[in-house]
Amino acid sequence: MTAVEEDLATGWAAWHAEREDTLRAPHGWLSLTALYWLDGEPRAYPELPGTWRAVDGGVEITAAAGEGVSVDGTPVDGTSRLEPVDGKPGVLVAVGERRVEVIRREEHLALRVRDPQAPTRQRFAGVPAFPVDPAWIVTGRFEAWDAPRRIDVETVVDGLGFHPTAVGTVRFTLGGEEQQLTALAGEAGELKLHFRDGTSGESTYGGGRILRTAPPAADGSVSIDLNRTLNLPCAFTTSATCPLPPAGNTVTVPVAAGEKTPV
């Protein structure tokens, strides 16, 4: 192994360990045990105290003080209203050691139960990944659009859409073939590339994987390290509502790099 390969492997190992620690968090993605879509009727749900319903774009929780439901540390005694935002992380409600995440997706409202004792978390033994290889690091070019655009994509939930902000196109060569992907806005100027490839549904998750890049340089060049391609939460749990890749975001060659389908 060359010094460059050794440095790459060491950096990747530290990054991957941090990634797995994040997944292991008590109320992280591996802790999800249920997804309940709400309607206008106050209903009780398995193992949750009180009743929950969707009303006027928000969620009402009705519980007695002794039932152990709290919002921002304040016990619910009567009815409390929450107003989650479409496409954003939900509002967390404490129920003992569990957290009930109240989410909004388009006009739909739902509860996601996060339980540190979830089998997916308790049995987690790491995320399998392809061997790290410098050949999977390429330089692309980012072509920004005149203005960011809100685009429509499908999700893993039939009939439910998602509307991320796209900012331009990233072009790069892989396997001798020209690739073109729509880039989504990330944090602090980062780009998010959500794509499928020839491994999708085989050795990697069928709904596609995602790669976050550093902000493009002034000349538009952007480093694409496919060794750091990640699974979305839906690869680990059926209680997530992940988006699918934007239309046309398919790499034409198999990307045998990054995370594989979790066991």
C-alpha positions as CSV (number, residue, x, y, z in Angstrom):
1,M,0.0,0.0,0.0
2,T,1.4,3.4,-1.0
3,A,1.5,6.3,1.5
4,V,-1.4,8.0,-0.4
5,E,-3.5,4.8,-0.2
6,E,-2.7,4.4,3.5
7,D,-3.7,8.0,4.3
8,L,-6.9,7.5,2.3
9,A,-7.8,4.3,4.2
10,T,-7.0,5.9,7.6
11,G,-9.1,8.9,6.9
12,W,-12.0,6.8,5.6
13,A,-11.8,4.5,8.6
14,A,-12.2,7.4,11.0
15,W,-15.0,8.9,9.0
16,H,-16.8,5.6,8.8
17,A,-16.4,5.0,12.5
18,E,-18.0,8.4,13.2
19,R,-20.8,7.6,10.8
20,E,-21.5,4.3,12.6
21,D,-21.5,6.1,16.0
22,T,-24.1,8.5,14.7
23,L,-26.3,5.6,13.6
24,R,-25.9,4.1,17.1
25,A,-27.2,7.2,18.9
26,P,-30.0,6.3,21.3
27,H,-32.6,8.1,19.2
28,G,-31.0,7.8,15.8
29,W,-32.3,6.2,12.7
30,L,-31.7,2.7,14.0
31,S,-34.1,3.4,16.9
32,L,-37.2,3.7,14.7
33,T,-39.8,1.1,15.5
34,A,-43.1,2.5,14.0
35,L,-44.6,5.0,11.6
36,Y,-48.2,6.1,12.1
37,W,-50.0,8.3,9.7
38,L,-52.6,10.5,11.5
39,D,-56.1,11.6,10.5
40,G,-58.6,14.0,12.2
41,E,-59.8,11.4,14.7
42,P,-58.2,11.3,18.1
43,R,-56.6,7.9,18.3
44,A,-54.5,5.8,20.6
45,Y,-51.5,4.1,19.1
46,P,-49.7,0.9,20.3
47,E,-47.5,1.5,23.4
48,L,-48.1,5.3,23.3
49,P,-50.1,7.1,26.0
50,G,-52.9,9.6,25.3
51,T,-54.5,10.3,21.9
52,W,-53.0,11.9,18.8
53,R,-54.7,13.5,15.8
54,A,-54.0,15.8,12.8
55,V,-56.0,19.0,12.7
56,D,-55.6,22.3,10.8
57,G,-52.0,21.5,9.6
58,G,-50.8,20.5,13.1
59,V,-50.9,17.7,15.6
60,E,-52.8,17.7,18.8
61,I,-51.7,15.5,21.7
62,T,-54.1,14.8,24.6
63,A,-52.7,13.2,27.7
64,A,-52.9,13.4,31.5
65,A,-49.9,14.6,33.5
66,G,-49.3,11.2,35.0
67,E,-49.0,9.5,31.5
68,G,-45.4,10.7,31.1
69,V,-45.7,12.7,27.9
70,S,-43.7,15.9,27.7
71,V,-42.8,18.5,25.1
72,D,-39.6,20.6,25.6
73,G,-39.4,19.2,29.1
74,T,-43.0,20.3,30.0
75,P,-45.4,17.5,30.9
76,V,-48.6,17.4,28.8
77,D,-51.6,17.8,30.9
78,G,-54.6,18.2,28.6
79,T,-54.1,19.1,25.0
80,S,-50.9,20.3,23.4
81,R,-50.5,21.4,19.7
82,L,-47.4,20.9,17.6
83,E,-46.7,22.3,14.1
84,P,-44.0,20.4,12.3
85,V,-42.6,21.7,9.0
86,D,-42.9,19.8,5.7
87,G,-39.6,18.1,4.8
88,K,-37.8,19.1,8.0
89,P,-36.9,17.0,11.0
90,G,-39.9,16.5,13.2
91,V,-40.8,17.8,16.7
92,L,-39.7,15.4,19.4
93,V,-42.1,14.4,22.2
94,A,-40.7,12.5,25.1
95,V,-42.5,9.4,26.3
96,G,-40.2,7.8,28.9
97,E,-36.9,6.8,27.2
98,R,-38.6,6.9,23.8
99,R,-39.1,9.9,21.6
100,V,-42.1,10.3,19.3
101,E,-41.1,12.4,16.3
102,V,-44.1,14.4,15.0
103,I,-43.5,14.9,11.2
104,R,-45.2,16.6,8.3
105,R,-44.7,15.4,4.7
106,E,-46.6,17.6,2.3
107,E,-50.1,17.8,3.8
108,H,-49.7,14.5,5.7
109,L,-48.8,14.3,9.4
110,A,-47.4,11.3,11.1
111,L,-45.7,9.9,14.2
112,R,-42.3,8.1,14.2
113,V,-41.4,6.2,17.4
114,R,-37.8,6.2,18.4
115,D,-36.9,3.6,21.0
116,P,-33.3,3.0,22.2
117,Q,-34.3,-0.7,22.7
118,A,-35.2,-1.2,19.0
119,P,-33.9,-4.5,17.7
120,T,-32.3,-2.6,14.7
121,R,-30.2,-0.6,17.2
122,Q,-29.5,-3.4,19.7
123,R,-28.3,-5.8,17.0
124,F,-26.4,-3.2,14.9
125,A,-22.9,-4.6,14.0
126,G,-21.8,-1.9,11.6
127,V,-22.5,-0.9,8.0
128,P,-20.8,-3.0,5.3
129,A,-18.9,-1.2,2.7
130,F,-16.7,-1.8,-0.4
131,P,-12.9,-1.6,0.0
132,V,-11.6,1.9,-0.2
133,D,-9.9,2.6,-3.5
134,P,-8.4,5.9,-4.7
135,A,-9.7,5.1,-8.2
136,W,-13.2,6.1,-6.9
137,I,-12.1,9.7,-6.3
138,V,-12.6,11.9,-9.4
139,T,-12.8,15.6,-10.2
140,G,-16.1,16.9,-11.5
141,R,-17.3,20.2,-12.7
142,F,-20.3,22.0,-11.1
143,E,-22.5,24.1,-13.4
144,A,-24.7,26.3,-11.3
145,W,-28.2,27.2,-12.5
146,D,-29.2,30.8,-12.8
147,A,-31.2,30.3,-9.6
148,P,-31.9,27.4,-7.2
149,R,-35.0,25.4,-8.2
150,R,-37.5,23.5,-6.1
151,I,-37.9,20.1,-7.8
152,D,-40.3,17.3,-7.3
153,V,-39.2,13.8,-6.5
154,E,-40.9,10.6,-5.5
155,T,-40.4,8.9,-2.1
156,V,-40.4,5.3,-0.8
157,V,-44.0,6.0,0.3
158,D,-46.5,5.5,-2.5
159,G,-48.2,8.8,-3.4
160,L,-46.0,10.9,-1.2
161,G,-43.7,13.5,-2.8
162,F,-40.6,15.4,-1.7
163,H,-39.5,18.8,-2.9
164,P,-35.7,19.5,-2.4
165,T,-33.8,22.5,-3.7
166,A,-31.6,21.7,-6.7
167,V,-28.8,24.2,-7.5
168,G,-27.2,22.9,-10.7
169,T,-25.5,20.0,-12.5
170,V,-22.4,18.1,-11.7
171,R,-20.5,16.4,-14.6
172,F,-17.7,13.9,-14.3
173,T,-16.2,10.9,-16.1
174,L,-16.4,7.5,-14.6
175,G,-15.6,4.2,-16.2
176,G,-14.8,6.1,-19.4
177,E,-18.3,7.4,-19.6
178,E,-19.6,11.0,-19.1
179,Q,-21.9,11.3,-16.1
180,Q,-24.4,14.1,-15.3
181,L,-26.2,14.4,-12.0
182,T,-28.6,17.1,-10.7
183,A,-27.0,18.5,-7.5
184,L,-29.1,19.3,-4.4
185,A,-28.3,22.1,-2.0
186,G,-26.4,20.9,1.1
187,E,-25.2,22.7,4.2
188,A,-22.6,25.6,4.0
189,G,-22.2,25.3,0.2
190,E,-21.9,21.6,0.1
191,L,-23.5,19.6,-2.8
192,K,-25.6,16.5,-2.4
193,L,-25.6,13.9,-5.2
194,H,-28.4,11.4,-4.8
195,F,-28.2,8.7,-7.4
196,R,-28.7,5.1,-8.5
197,D,-26.2,3.0,-10.3
198,G,-25.6,-0.5,-11.6
199,T,-25.2,-1.9,-8.0
200,S,-28.6,-0.5,-6.8
201,G,-30.9,-3.3,-5.7
202,E,-28.0,-5.8,-5.9
203,S,-25.2,-5.1,-3.5
204,T,-26.5,-1.6,-2.6
205,Y,-29.8,-0.2,-1.5
206,G,-32.3,-0.1,-4.3
207,G,-33.6,3.4,-3.5
208,G,-30.2,4.9,-4.3
209,R,-27.4,6.3,-2.2
210,I,-26.2,9.9,-1.5
211,L,-22.9,11.6,-1.5
212,R,-22.0,14.9,0.0
213,T,-19.2,16.9,-1.6
214,A,-17.2,19.8,-0.3
215,P,-18.3,23.2,-1.8
216,P,-17.1,23.6,-5.4
217,A,-13.9,25.7,-6.0
218,A,-14.1,29.1,-7.6
219,D,-13.5,27.5,-11.1
220,G,-16.4,25.1,-10.5
221,S,-14.3,22.0,-9.9
222,V,-15.5,19.7,-7.2
223,S,-13.9,16.6,-5.7
224,I,-16.1,13.5,-5.8
225,D,-15.0,10.8,-3.4
226,L,-17.4,7.9,-4.1
227,N,-15.8,5.9,-1.2
228,R,-18.0,8.1,1.0
229,T,-21.3,7.3,-0.6
230,L,-23.9,6.7,2.0
231,N,-27.2,4.8,2.5
232,L,-30.3,6.8,3.2
233,P,-32.2,6.0,6.4
234,C,-34.7,3.8,4.5
235,A,-31.9,1.3,3.9
236,F,-32.0,0.6,7.7
237,T,-35.7,1.0,8.5
238,T,-39.2,0.9,7.0
239,S,-40.3,3.7,9.3
240,A,-38.5,6.4,7.3
241,T,-39.9,8.4,4.3
242,C,-36.8,8.8,2.2
243,P,-36.8,10.6,-1.2
244,L,-35.8,8.7,-4.3
245,P,-33.1,10.2,-6.6
246,P,-34.1,13.1,-8.9
247,A,-35.2,12.0,-12.4
248,G,-32.2,11.1,-14.5
249,N,-29.8,10.8,-11.6
250,T,-28.4,7.4,-12.7
251,V,-24.7,6.7,-12.9
252,T,-24.2,4.6,-16.0
253,V,-21.6,2.3,-14.5
254,P,-21.7,0.2,-11.3
255,V,-20.3,2.2,-8.4
256,A,-18.6,-0.5,-6.3
257,A,-17.7,2.1,-3.6
258,G,-19.2,3.4,-0.4
259,E,-21.8,1.7,1.7
260,K,-23.4,-1.6,0.8
261,T,-26.9,-2.8,1.7
262,P,-27.1,-3.2,5.5
263,V,-27.4,-6.7,6.9
